[in-house]
C-alpha cells in the first residue's frame, strides 16, 4: 500500500510505500475509494495542531472493507463504508446520550499506530486515527460506518467530514427553522454544505459571505439567495442591510478565525444564534461586550455537525440519492494520489470547492 506522508511541518507531502501491521481484534482494513482535501489537513500540515511526525495525512474518505479483526461486528468484507472523522463506540457516557460526535473513545483511537514506513521501522499514525491519503488504510471499528448506496466514491468521501459537518451544523447544531434567515461566513466545502443544510431545513433567505467569486457563484446553485463580498465593505453591515437592519436568525462561521467569528456573532440578530463551525487555533480568543449578553444571543460551538454518524450518514446518502443534497457539484476536480500537493495548491488558489483524491 502507499500513502501521502508528512515528514516536516510546512513541507510538501511525500508518497511512500507503507506496510500495515496485523489486524487487531477491532480493526478494519479498507480500500480507499476517494479522499477529500480539506483546509483542516493544511492547518495540521502547517503545525497549527500538534502531531507526532511522520504521519499519514487525510481525514475525509470512503471505501470498501477488505478485512476485519476477529471481534468486529459492525461491518464485513465487501461493505461500503464512510470513515467517520470521530469515533462512535456506542457505549460511553456521551454515546448513550446521543452525543456520539463527542465519543470518549476518540482520544484512544486517535493516536493508534496501524502501520509503518516500508523504508525502516518508523511506526505511523494516520491523521485523526484515519490517514485517508492512501490506497488502503486500517481504522478502528468505531470509525467505520456502513452505508447502502451506489454513489461514486468521490461523492461518498465528502460525508467523512465536510458535508456531514456543514449539513449537520444547520440541521443538528442550529436546528434551522423553516422560513428563517441564515448567513454563512466562508463558503468552501463545509460552508457550501451549511448552505445546502439550511436550504433542506427550509430557510427562506440564505446569505453567502465569501471574497472568492467562484465560491459565491457556486453558493447560488446550492441555495443561497443573496451574496456578500467582504471586499465591497463591512460584511456585517451588508448582511444587516439585507435583513431590515436586524441581522439573521442564524449566522454560521466556517473559517476558523477570530475576526470572522466576531462577524458571525454580530450578524446574528438579537435573540439569534451564532454557530462556530470553523476550527480555530488553540491560542485564538474572541471577546465581546458583556452587556450584549442581554441581547439573548446564543453562541454555539459545533463538532462534526453534531452528527450521530450511524443515524445521519445513511440519511445524507438518501438525501443525495433523492436529489435534495448535491454531492456531485461539490466535487470540482479529482486528483491522483501522486498529485496531492497540486490538490492543495488548487485549494489555496480558490479554484475548487472540494478537490478529491482518487488513489
C-alpha positions as CSV (number, residue, x, y, z in Angstrom):
1,X,0.0,0.0,0.0
2,X,1.1,3.6,-0.4
3,X,0.2,6.9,1.3
4,X,1.0,10.6,1.5
5,X,3.2,11.2,4.5
6,X,4.0,14.5,6.3
7,X,7.7,14.4,7.4
8,X,8.2,18.0,8.4
9,X,5.7,20.8,9.1
10,X,5.4,23.2,6.2
11,X,6.9,20.8,3.7
12,X,5.1,19.0,0.8
13,X,3.7,15.6,1.3
14,X,5.8,12.6,0.2
15,X,4.3,9.5,-1.4
16,X,5.8,6.3,0.2
17,X,5.1,2.6,0.4
18,X,3.6,1.6,3.8
19,X,3.4,-1.7,5.5
20,X,0.3,-2.4,7.6
21,X,0.5,-4.3,10.9
22,X,-1.5,-7.5,11.5
23,X,-5.1,-6.5,12.3
24,X,-6.1,-6.1,15.9
25,X,-9.4,-7.6,17.1
26,X,-11.4,-4.3,16.5
27,X,-9.5,-3.2,13.3
28,X,-11.0,-2.7,9.9
29,X,-8.8,-2.7,6.7
30,X,-10.4,-0.8,3.9
31,X,-9.6,0.1,0.3
32,X,-9.8,3.8,0.0
33,X,-12.0,4.8,-3.0
34,X,-11.6,8.6,-2.6
35,X,-10.5,11.2,-0.1
36,X,-11.5,14.9,0.1
37,X,-8.9,17.6,0.5
38,X,-9.8,19.8,3.5
39,X,-8.4,23.0,5.0
40,X,-8.0,21.1,8.3
41,X,-5.4,18.9,6.6
42,X,-3.4,22.0,5.6
43,X,-3.6,23.5,9.1
44,X,-2.3,20.3,10.5
45,X,0.5,20.2,7.9
46,X,1.4,23.8,8.9
47,X,2.0,22.9,12.5
48,X,-1.1,24.6,13.9
49,X,-2.2,21.3,15.5
50,X,0.4,19.1,17.4
51,X,1.1,15.9,15.5
52,X,3.6,13.1,16.1
53,X,5.6,13.1,12.9
54,X,5.7,11.4,10.5
55,X,2.0,11.0,9.9
56,X,-0.2,9.8,7.1
57,X,-2.4,12.7,6.2
58,X,-6.0,12.9,5.2
59,X,-9.2,12.6,7.3
60,X,-12.2,12.6,4.8
61,X,-12.7,9.4,3.0
62,X,-14.8,6.4,2.0
63,X,-14.2,3.0,0.5
64,X,-14.8,-0.8,0.7
65,X,-14.0,-3.1,3.6
66,X,-11.3,-5.6,2.7
67,X,-10.7,-7.4,6.0
68,X,-11.9,-7.2,9.6
69,X,-10.5,-8.2,13.0
70,X,-11.8,-11.1,15.0
71,X,-14.1,-9.0,17.2
72,X,-15.6,-6.7,14.6
73,X,-19.4,-7.0,14.3
74,X,-20.5,-3.7,12.6
75,X,-19.0,-4.3,9.1
76,X,-17.8,-7.2,7.0
77,X,-15.6,-7.5,3.8
78,X,-17.4,-6.0,0.8
79,X,-19.3,-3.4,2.7
80,X,-19.1,0.2,1.6
81,X,-18.2,2.5,4.4
82,X,-17.6,6.1,5.3
83,X,-14.6,6.6,7.5
84,X,-16.1,8.8,10.2
85,X,-13.9,11.6,11.5
86,X,-14.9,10.9,15.1
87,X,-15.2,7.6,16.8
88,X,-18.6,6.4,17.9
89,X,-18.2,3.5,20.3
90,X,-21.9,3.5,21.2
91,X,-21.2,2.7,24.8
92,X,-19.5,5.6,26.5
93,X,-21.3,8.4,28.6
94,X,-21.7,10.7,25.5
95,X,-22.7,8.0,23.0
96,X,-25.6,6.7,25.1
97,X,-26.8,10.3,25.4
98,X,-26.9,10.7,21.6
99,X,-23.7,12.7,21.5
100,X,-21.5,10.3,19.5
101,X,-19.6,13.2,18.0
102,X,-18.2,13.7,21.5
103,X,-17.3,10.0,22.0
104,X,-14.9,9.3,24.8
105,X,-13.3,6.6,22.7
106,X,-12.0,9.1,20.1
107,X,-8.8,10.2,22.0
108,X,-8.0,6.5,22.4
109,X,-8.1,5.6,18.7
110,X,-6.8,9.0,17.6
111,X,-3.2,8.0,18.2
112,X,-3.2,4.3,17.3
113,X,-0.3,3.3,15.0
114,X,-1.6,0.9,12.4
115,X,1.3,0.8,10.0
116,X,5.0,1.6,9.4
117,X,7.1,3.1,6.7
118,X,8.5,0.4,4.4
119,X,11.9,2.1,4.4
120,X,12.7,1.5,8.1
121,X,10.8,0.7,11.2
122,X,9.1,4.1,11.8
123,X,5.6,3.4,13.2
124,X,2.9,5.6,11.7
125,X,-0.3,7.3,12.8
126,X,-3.0,8.3,10.5
127,X,-4.3,11.8,10.9
128,X,-7.2,11.7,13.4
129,X,-6.9,7.9,13.5
130,X,-7.5,7.8,9.8
131,X,-5.0,8.7,7.1
132,X,-7.2,8.7,4.1
133,X,-4.5,10.0,1.6
134,X,-3.6,6.3,0.8
135,X,-4.9,3.5,-1.3
136,X,-5.6,1.4,1.8
137,X,-5.9,2.1,5.5
138,X,-6.7,0.5,8.8
139,X,-9.1,2.1,11.2
140,X,-10.9,1.3,14.4
141,X,-14.3,-0.3,14.0
142,X,-15.8,2.7,15.8
143,X,-14.9,4.9,12.9
144,X,-16.3,2.6,10.2
145,X,-19.9,3.5,9.2
146,X,-21.7,1.2,6.7
147,X,-23.8,2.8,4.1
148,X,-26.1,1.3,1.4
149,X,-25.5,3.2,-1.8
150,X,-24.1,3.2,-5.3
151,X,-22.9,6.8,-5.2
152,X,-19.4,7.3,-6.6
153,X,-16.6,7.2,-4.1
154,X,-15.6,10.8,-4.8
155,X,-19.0,11.9,-3.6
156,X,-19.3,9.5,-0.7
157,X,-15.9,10.6,0.6
158,X,-17.3,14.1,1.4
159,X,-19.5,12.6,4.1
160,X,-16.4,11.7,6.0
161,X,-16.0,15.3,7.2
162,X,-17.1,18.4,5.2
163,X,-20.7,17.6,4.2
164,X,-21.6,15.9,7.5
165,X,-20.1,18.9,9.4
166,X,-21.8,21.5,7.3
167,X,-25.2,20.0,6.8
168,X,-25.2,18.8,10.4
169,X,-24.4,22.3,11.6
170,X,-27.6,23.5,10.1
171,X,-29.9,20.6,10.9
172,X,-28.5,19.3,14.2
173,X,-26.4,22.1,15.9
174,X,-28.5,25.1,15.0
175,X,-31.8,23.3,14.1
176,X,-32.6,25.9,11.5
177,X,-36.3,26.6,11.3
178,X,-38.4,26.8,8.1
179,X,-38.8,30.4,6.9
180,X,-35.8,31.7,8.8
181,X,-32.8,33.8,7.7
182,X,-29.3,32.5,7.6
183,X,-25.8,33.9,6.9
184,X,-22.8,31.7,6.1
185,X,-19.4,33.2,6.5
186,X,-16.9,31.2,4.5
187,X,-18.1,29.2,1.5
188,X,-15.6,26.5,1.0
189,X,-16.7,22.8,1.0
190,X,-18.0,23.0,4.6
191,X,-19.7,26.4,4.1
192,X,-21.4,25.2,0.9
193,X,-22.7,22.2,2.9
194,X,-24.1,24.6,5.6
195,X,-25.9,26.4,2.8
196,X,-27.3,23.1,1.5
197,X,-28.4,22.1,5.0
198,X,-30.1,25.4,5.6
199,X,-32.0,25.0,2.3
200,X,-33.0,21.5,3.2
201,X,-34.3,22.9,6.5
202,X,-36.5,25.4,4.7
203,X,-34.7,28.6,5.4
204,X,-36.3,31.5,3.4
205,X,-33.2,33.6,2.9
206,X,-29.6,32.4,2.9
207,X,-26.7,34.9,2.6
208,X,-23.4,33.6,1.4
209,X,-20.4,35.6,2.5
210,X,-17.1,35.0,0.8
211,X,-14.4,37.0,-1.0
212,X,-13.9,34.4,-3.8
213,X,-16.2,34.9,-6.9
214,X,-16.2,31.1,-7.7
215,X,-17.5,30.2,-4.2
216,X,-20.2,32.9,-4.3
217,X,-21.3,31.7,-7.7
218,X,-21.5,28.1,-6.5
219,X,-23.4,29.1,-3.4
220,X,-26.3,30.3,-5.6
221,X,-26.6,26.9,-7.1
222,X,-26.7,25.3,-3.6
223,X,-29.5,27.5,-2.3
224,X,-28.0,30.9,-1.4
225,X,-30.5,33.8,-2.1
226,X,-28.0,36.6,-1.5
227,X,-24.3,37.1,-2.0
228,X,-21.9,39.3,0.0
229,X,-18.4,40.1,-1.0
230,X,-16.4,41.4,2.1
231,X,-14.3,43.4,-0.4
232,X,-17.4,45.6,-1.0
233,X,-17.5,46.9,2.6
234,X,-18.2,45.7,6.1
235,X,-19.9,42.3,5.7
236,X,-21.8,42.7,8.9
237,X,-23.4,45.9,7.7
238,X,-24.1,44.3,4.3
239,X,-25.9,41.4,6.0
240,X,-27.9,43.7,8.2
241,X,-29.0,45.8,5.2
242,X,-30.4,42.7,3.7
243,X,-32.4,41.9,6.8
244,X,-34.0,45.2,7.6
245,X,-31.2,46.2,9.9
246,X,-31.8,43.4,12.3
247,X,-29.4,40.7,11.3
248,X,-30.1,37.0,10.6
249,X,-31.7,34.3,12.7
250,X,-28.7,32.0,12.3
251,X,-25.1,33.0,11.4
252,X,-22.5,30.3,10.7
253,X,-18.8,30.9,10.8
254,X,-16.9,28.4,8.7
255,X,-13.4,29.9,8.5
256,X,-11.9,29.4,12.0
257,X,-10.5,33.0,12.5
258,X,-11.4,35.3,15.4
259,X,-12.3,38.2,13.1
260,X,-14.8,36.1,11.1
261,X,-16.2,34.6,14.3
262,X,-16.9,38.1,15.6
263,X,-18.5,38.9,12.3
264,X,-20.8,36.0,12.5
265,X,-21.7,36.9,16.1
266,X,-22.5,40.5,15.0
267,X,-24.6,39.3,12.0
268,X,-26.9,37.4,14.3
269,X,-29.9,39.4,15.4
270,X,-31.0,39.9,19.0
271,X,-32.2,36.5,20.1
272,X,-30.5,34.9,17.2
273,X,-27.9,32.1,17.1
274,X,-24.2,32.2,16.0
275,X,-22.7,28.8,15.3
276,X,-18.9,28.5,15.2
277,X,-18.1,25.7,12.8
278,X,-14.6,26.7,11.7
279,X,-11.7,25.2,13.7
280,X,-9.5,27.9,15.3
281,X,-6.1,27.7,16.8
282,X,-5.7,26.9,20.5
283,X,-4.3,30.3,21.2
284,X,-7.1,32.2,19.4
285,X,-9.5,34.3,21.6
286,X,-12.7,36.2,20.9
287,X,-14.3,38.7,23.2
288,X,-17.4,40.9,23.2
289,X,-19.1,43.5,25.3
290,X,-20.6,41.7,28.3
291,X,-23.7,43.9,28.1
292,X,-24.6,42.2,24.8
293,X,-25.5,39.1,26.8
294,X,-28.8,40.9,27.4
295,X,-29.4,40.7,23.7
296,X,-30.1,37.0,24.3
297,X,-27.9,35.8,21.5
298,X,-26.9,32.1,21.6
299,X,-23.3,31.2,20.7
300,X,-22.9,27.5,19.9
301,X,-19.8,25.5,19.1
302,X,-20.0,22.8,16.5
303,X,-18.1,19.5,16.5
304,X,-18.7,17.4,13.4
305,X,-22.1,18.9,12.7
306,X,-23.3,17.4,16.0
307,X,-23.8,14.3,13.8
308,X,-24.8,10.9,15.1
309,X,-23.0,9.0,12.4
310,X,-24.8,5.7,12.5
311,X,-28.1,7.6,12.0
312,X,-27.0,10.6,9.9
313,X,-24.7,9.3,7.3
314,X,-27.3,7.0,5.7
315,X,-29.8,9.9,5.9
316,X,-27.3,12.1,4.0
317,X,-26.8,9.3,1.4
318,X,-30.6,9.1,1.0
319,X,-30.9,12.9,0.5
320,X,-28.2,12.8,-2.1
321,X,-29.9,9.9,-4.0
322,X,-33.2,11.8,-3.9
323,X,-31.5,14.9,-5.4
324,X,-32.1,17.0,-2.3
325,X,-28.3,17.1,-1.4
326,X,-26.0,17.8,-4.3
327,X,-22.7,16.0,-3.7
328,X,-21.7,15.8,-7.4
329,X,-21.5,19.6,-7.7
330,X,-19.3,19.8,-4.6
331,X,-16.5,17.9,-6.4
332,X,-14.8,20.5,-8.6
333,X,-11.8,18.3,-9.6
334,X,-10.3,14.9,-8.9
335,X,-6.6,14.2,-8.4
336,X,-4.4,11.1,-8.4
337,X,-2.6,10.4,-5.1
338,X,0.6,11.5,-6.7
339,X,-0.9,14.9,-7.3
340,X,-1.7,15.5,-3.6
341,X,0.4,18.7,-3.4
342,X,-1.2,20.0,-6.6
343,X,-4.6,19.4,-4.9
344,X,-3.6,21.7,-2.0
345,X,-2.3,24.3,-4.5
346,X,-5.8,24.3,-6.1
347,X,-7.4,24.7,-2.7
348,X,-5.3,27.7,-1.8
349,X,-5.9,29.3,-5.2
350,X,-9.7,29.1,-4.6
351,X,-10.2,27.2,-7.9
352,X,-12.1,24.3,-6.2
353,X,-15.0,23.9,-3.9
354,X,-13.7,20.5,-3.0
355,X,-10.8,18.7,-4.5
356,X,-10.9,14.9,-4.2
357,X,-8.0,12.4,-4.4
358,X,-8.8,9.1,-6.1
359,X,-5.9,6.7,-5.5
